[in-house]
Amino acid sequence: MNENQLHSLLASGSLFALNVDGVRHIPALFLDESLNQDRVRALCRRMKRTVPPDAQLDVLTFESVALGRITPLAASATQDGYRRALEVANNYASWWTPASRP
């Protein structure tokens, strides 16, 4: 991935960066070849407008009861799991409003 592609993906909400001590970091999950990156990016786009990057990382990597106690990333390996993971991302994005932010 070159710098222009990175900027384009960040701008579209297809991936996100975390700021740690003023330095922007891209989570390694975006380079994990075992994951379907098109699906990972679609999950991120579902949350981009309302969910901050640190919370997006939590949604993607924490086990979900709604998904049978697996992560949305793991669920996305199958078509049915991916559809359910999109629902989780949509629900989280709907719940996360500016007033709910810490």
TORPA-4810 file (N, C-alpha, C, O; in nm, 3 decimals):
<nodes>
NODE_1_0.086_-0.116_0.000_0.000_0.000_0.000_0.090_0.123_0.000_0.180_0.135_0.083_M
NODE_2_0.066_0.213_-0.095_0.147_0.334_-0.098_0.078_0.446_-0.020_-0.034_0.430_0.028_N
NODE_3_0.147_0.558_-0.006_0.097_0.668_0.076_-0.034_0.726_0.023_-0.122_0.760_0.102_E
NODE_4_-0.048_0.737_-0.110_-0.173_0.789_-0.167_-0.290_0.696_-0.138_-0.399_0.742_-0.105_N
NODE_5_-0.268_0.565_-0.149_-0.373_0.469_-0.117_-0.411_0.479_0.030_-0.529_0.473_0.065_Q
NODE_6_-0.312_0.493_0.115_-0.337_0.505_0.258_-0.423_0.628_0.288_-0.521_0.618_0.362_L
NODE_7_-0.388_0.741_0.231_-0.466_0.864_0.253_-0.609_0.849_0.201_-0.703_0.896_0.265_H
NODE_8_-0.624_0.785_0.087_-0.757_0.764_0.029_-0.842_0.674_0.119_-0.959_0.703_0.143_S
NODE_9_-0.783_0.566_0.169_-0.856_0.475_0.258_-0.892_0.542_0.390_-1.000_0.517_0.444_L
NODE_10_-0.804_0.624_0.442_-0.834_0.698_0.566_-0.948_0.796_0.542_-1.039_0.807_0.624_L
NODE_11_-0.943_0.869_0.430_-1.045_0.969_0.399_-1.183_0.906_0.380_-1.284_0.965_0.417_A
NODE_12_-1.186_0.787_0.322_-1.314_0.720_0.296_-1.371_0.652_0.420_-1.487_0.610_0.420_S
NODE_13_-1.290_0.641_0.524_-1.334_0.570_0.644_-1.315_0.420_0.633_-1.362_0.345_0.718_G
NODE_14_-1.246_0.375_0.528_-1.222_0.233_0.508_-1.121_0.176_0.606_-1.116_0.055_0.628_S
NODE_15_-1.042_0.262_0.663_-0.955_0.226_0.773_-0.937_0.347_0.860_-0.974_0.458_0.822_L
NODE_16_-0.881_0.326_0.976_-0.866_0.437_1.071_-0.728_0.431_1.133_-0.659_0.329_1.127_F
NODE_17_-0.690_0.541_1.192_-0.563_0.550_1.263_-0.591_0.587_1.408_-0.690_0.653_1.438_A
NODE_18_-0.505_0.543_1.494_-0.512_0.578_1.635_-0.397_0.671_1.667_-0.284_0.647_1.626_L
NODE_19_-0.426_0.777_1.740_-0.321_0.869_1.783_-0.272_0.829_1.920_-0.350_0.824_2.016_N
NODE_20_-0.145_0.799_1.929_-0.082_0.761_2.055_0.033_0.856_2.078_0.132_0.855_2.004_V
NODE_21_0.021_0.938_2.180_0.122_1.038_2.212_0.156_1.125_2.091_0.272_1.157_2.065_D
NODE_22_0.050_1.163_2.017_0.068_1.252_1.903_0.120_1.187_1.777_0.148_1.255_1.678_G
NODE_23_0.133_1.055_1.779_0.181_0.982_1.661_0.066_0.896_1.608_0.002_0.824_1.683_V
NODE_24_0.042_0.906_1.477_-0.067_0.830_1.415_-0.019_0.687_1.385_0.084_0.666_1.322_R
NODE_25_-0.098_0.590_1.433_-0.068_0.448_1.411_-0.184_0.382_1.340_-0.300_0.407_1.373_H
NODE_26_-0.153_0.298_1.243_-0.254_0.219_1.173_-0.254_0.080_1.237_-0.149_0.015_1.241_I
NODE_27_-0.368_0.034_1.288_-0.372_-0.099_1.349_-0.327_-0.209_1.252_-0.357_-0.204_1.133_P
NODE_28_-0.256_-0.306_1.305_-0.200_-0.415_1.224_-0.308_-0.498_1.155_-0.280_-0.564_1.055_A
NODE_29_-0.430_-0.497_1.206_-0.535_-0.577_1.145_-0.558_-0.539_0.999_-0.608_-0.621_0.921_L
NODE_30_-0.522_-0.415_0.962_-0.539_-0.372_0.823_-0.434_-0.430_0.729_-0.442_-0.413_0.608_F
NODE_31_-0.336_-0.498_0.785_-0.233_-0.563_0.705_-0.237_-0.715_0.719_-0.156_-0.786_0.660_L
NODE_32_-0.332_-0.764_0.795_-0.343_-0.907_0.820_-0.401_-0.976_0.697_-0.519_-0.959_0.664_D
NODE_33_-0.319_-1.053_0.630_-0.360_-1.119_0.506_-0.459_-1.233_0.529_-0.520_-1.281_0.434_E
NODE_34_-0.475_-1.275_0.654_-0.572_-1.382_0.682_-0.715_-1.328_0.687_-0.811_-1.405_0.686_S
NODE_35_-0.728_-1.196_0.694_-0.860_-1.132_0.698_-0.900_-1.086_0.558_-0.816_-1.046_0.477_L
NODE_36_-1.028_-1.091_0.530_-1.080_-1.038_0.405_-1.083_-0.885_0.421_-1.174_-0.831_0.485_N
NODE_37_-0.985_-0.818_0.363_-0.969_-0.674_0.384_-1.085_-0.593_0.327_-1.116_-0.486_0.380_Q
NODE_38_-1.149_-0.640_0.221_-1.266_-0.570_0.168_-1.377_-0.567_0.272_-1.446_-0.467_0.289_D
NODE_39_-1.393_-0.678_0.341_-1.496_-0.685_0.445_-1.458_-0.602_0.567_-1.544_-0.536_0.626_R
NODE_40_-1.332_-0.604_0.606_-1.286_-0.523_0.719_-1.312_-0.375_0.689_-1.361_-0.302_0.775_V
NODE_41_-1.280_-0.333_0.569_-1.299_-0.193_0.530_-1.446_-0.156_0.528_-1.483_-0.044_0.566_R
NODE_42_-1.531_-0.247_0.483_-1.675_-0.220_0.482_-1.728_-0.204_0.625_-1.811_-0.117_0.650_A
NODE_43_-1.680_-0.286_0.717_-1.720_-0.272_0.857_-1.680_-0.134_0.910_-1.758_-0.069_0.980_L
NODE_44_-1.560_-0.090_0.877_-1.513_0.041_0.922_-1.598_0.154_0.863_-1.632_0.250_0.933_C
NODE_45_-1.632_0.142_0.736_-1.713_0.247_0.673_-1.850_0.258_0.738_-1.907_0.367_0.743_R
NODE_46_-1.903_0.147_0.788_-2.033_0.151_0.856_-2.028_0.236_0.983_-2.129_0.292_1.024_R
NODE_47_-1.910_0.244_1.044_-1.898_0.314_1.172_-1.832_0.451_1.162_-1.829_0.523_1.261_M
NODE_48_-1.781_0.488_1.046_-1.689_0.601_1.034_-1.746_0.735_1.081_-1.671_0.816_1.135_K
NODE_49_-1.872_0.761_1.062_-1.926_0.894_1.091_-1.947_0.920_1.239_-1.938_1.035_1.284_R
NODE_50_-1.976_0.816_1.316_-2.010_0.840_1.456_-1.916_0.776_1.557_-1.905_0.823_1.670_T
NODE_51_-1.849_0.670_1.518_-1.770_0.593_1.616_-1.623_0.632_1.605_-1.563_0.618_1.498_V
NODE_52_-1.562_0.679_1.714_-1.421_0.717_1.711_-1.331_0.595_1.689_-1.371_0.482_1.717_P
NODE_53_-1.211_0.617_1.638_-1.122_0.506_1.604_-1.097_0.406_1.716_-1.097_0.285_1.690_P
NODE_54_-1.075_0.451_1.838_-1.048_0.355_1.945_-1.168_0.265_1.971_-1.152_0.147_2.002_D
NODE_55_-1.288_0.320_1.960_-1.408_0.240_1.978_-1.429_0.146_1.859_-1.478_0.035_1.876_A
NODE_56_-1.394_0.190_1.738_-1.403_0.101_1.621_-1.314_-0.021_1.641_-1.353_-0.133_1.611_Q
NODE_57_-1.194_0.002_1.691_-1.102_-0.108_1.717_-1.163_-0.206_1.817_-1.154_-0.328_1.801_L
NODE_58_-1.225_-0.151_1.921_-1.292_-0.237_2.020_-1.403_-0.320_1.955_-1.411_-0.441_1.977_D
NODE_59_-1.487_-0.256_1.875_-1.598_-0.327_1.810_-1.545_-0.442_1.724_-1.599_-0.552_1.726_V
NODE_60_-1.439_-0.416_1.649_-1.386_-0.516_1.558_-1.316_-0.632_1.628_-1.315_-0.744_1.577_L
NODE_61_-1.259_-0.606_1.745_-1.172_-0.707_1.807_-1.226_-0.773_1.934_-1.165_-0.867_1.984_T
NODE_62_-1.338_-0.725_1.987_-1.394_-0.788_2.106_-1.500_-0.889_2.067_-1.576_-0.869_1.972_F
NODE_63_-1.505_-0.999_2.141_-1.605_-1.101_2.115_-1.744_-1.044_2.136_-1.769_-0.970_2.232_E
NODE_64_-1.834_-1.079_2.046_-1.971_-1.030_2.051_-2.067_-1.144_2.081_-2.063_-1.249_2.017_S
NODE_65_-2.153_-1.123_2.179_-2.255_-1.222_2.210_-2.346_-1.239_2.089_-2.390_-1.351_2.060_V
NODE_66_-2.375_-1.131_2.019_-2.462_-1.137_1.901_-2.403_-1.222_1.789_-2.475_-1.267_1.700_A
NODE_67_-2.272_-1.243_1.794_-2.206_-1.323_1.691_-2.162_-1.460_1.743_-2.081_-1.528_1.680_L
NODE_68_-2.216_-1.499_1.856_-2.179_-1.629_1.912_-2.046_-1.629_1.983_-1.975_-1.728_1.984_G
NODE_69_-2.014_-1.516_2.043_-1.890_-1.499_2.120_-1.764_-1.508_2.035_-1.661_-1.560_2.079_R
NODE_70_-1.772_-1.457_1.913_-1.653_-1.439_1.830_-1.647_-1.292_1.790_-1.745_-1.219_1.804_I
NODE_71_-1.534_-1.250_1.740_-1.518_-1.110_1.701_-1.582_-1.087_1.564_-1.595_-1.182_1.485_T
NODE_72_-1.621_-0.963_1.534_-1.668_-0.933_1.399_-1.564_-0.966_1.292_-1.600_-1.005_1.181_P
NODE_73_-1.437_-0.952_1.325_-1.333_-0.988_1.228_-1.338_-1.137_1.198_-1.331_-1.176_1.081_L
NODE_74_-1.351_-1.219_1.300_-1.359_-1.364_1.279_-1.489_-1.402_1.208_-1.489_-1.488_1.120_A
NODE_75_-1.598_-1.340_1.247_-1.728_-1.369_1.185_-1.726_-1.339_1.035_-1.794_-1.405_0.957_A
NODE_76_-1.649_-1.240_0.996_-1.645_-1.197_0.857_-1.582_-1.298_0.762_-1.578_-1.276_0.641_S
NODE_77_-1.534_-1.409_0.816_-1.474_-1.513_0.731_-1.580_-1.584_0.646_-1.548_-1.638_0.540_A
NODE_78_-1.705_-1.583_0.693_-1.812_-1.646_0.615_-1.911_-1.539_0.572_-1.919_-1.432_0.633_T
NODE_79_-1.987_-1.568_0.468_-2.085_-1.470_0.418_-2.191_-1.439_0.522_-2.224_-1.323_0.544_Q
NODE_80_-2.244_-1.543_0.588_-2.346_-1.520_0.690_-2.289_-1.444_0.809_-2.352_-1.352_0.861_D
NODE_81_-2.170_-1.482_0.851_-2.105_-1.411_0.961_-2.077_-1.267_0.927_-2.092_-1.178_1.011_G
NODE_82_-2.035_-1.243_0.804_-2.009_-1.106_0.758_-2.137_-1.022_0.764_-2.135_-0.908_0.810_Y
NODE_83_-2.247_-1.080_0.716_-2.375_-1.008_0.721_-2.412_-0.973_0.865_-2.458_-0.862_0.892_R
NODE_84_-2.392_-1.067_0.956_-2.422_-1.042_1.097_-2.324_-0.940_1.158_-2.364_-0.858_1.240_R
NODE_85_-2.198_-0.945_1.116_-2.099_-0.846_1.165_-2.136_-0.706_1.117_-2.118_-0.609_1.191_A
NODE_86_-2.188_-0.694_0.995_-2.235_-0.563_0.947_-2.349_-0.511_1.033_-2.357_-0.391_1.060_L
NODE_87_-2.437_-0.600_1.075_-2.546_-0.560_1.163_-2.493_-0.509_1.296_-2.541_-0.408_1.349_E
NODE_88_-2.394_-0.577_1.351_-2.331_-0.533_1.476_-2.271_-0.394_1.457_-2.290_-0.306_1.541_V
NODE_89_-2.198_-0.373_1.348_-2.137_-0.243_1.321_-2.244_-0.136_1.305_-2.229_-0.025_1.357_A
NODE_90_-2.351_-0.167_1.234_-2.461_-0.070_1.217_-2.525_-0.035_1.351_-2.550_0.082_1.380_N
NODE_91_-2.550_-0.137_1.431_-2.611_-0.113_1.562_-2.521_-0.028_1.650_-2.568_0.064_1.718_N
NODE_92_-2.394_-0.058_1.649_-2.301_0.019_1.731_-2.295_0.164_1.682_-2.294_0.257_1.763_Y
NODE_93_-2.290_0.183_1.550_-2.286_0.319_1.495_-2.412_0.396_1.530_-2.406_0.516_1.557_A
NODE_94_-2.527_0.330_1.530_-2.653_0.396_1.565_-2.655_0.435_1.712_-2.708_0.540_1.749_S
NODE_95_-2.599_0.349_1.795_-2.596_0.376_1.939_-2.500_0.488_1.974_-2.527_0.568_2.064_W
NODE_96_-2.388_0.493_1.904_-2.281_0.586_1.939_-2.314_0.725_1.886_-2.296_0.752_1.767_W
NODE_97_-2.359_0.811_1.973_-2.390_0.948_1.936_-2.291_1.040_2.006_-2.222_0.997_2.098_T
NODE_98_-2.282_1.165_1.963_-2.191_1.257_2.033_-2.216_1.265_2.184_-2.123_1.281_2.262_P
NODE_99_-2.342_1.253_2.225_-2.375_1.260_2.367_-2.326_1.138_2.444_-2.304_1.145_2.565_A
NODE_100_-2.307_1.025_2.375_-2.264_0.903_2.445_-2.114_0.892_2.457_-2.064_0.799_2.521_S
NODE_101_-2.042_0.982_2.395_-1.896_0.975_2.399_-1.843_1.016_2.535_-1.892_1.111_2.597_R
NODE_102_-1.742_0.944_2.582_-1.685_0.977_2.714_-1.612_1.109_2.712_-1.558_1.152_2.814_P
</nodes>
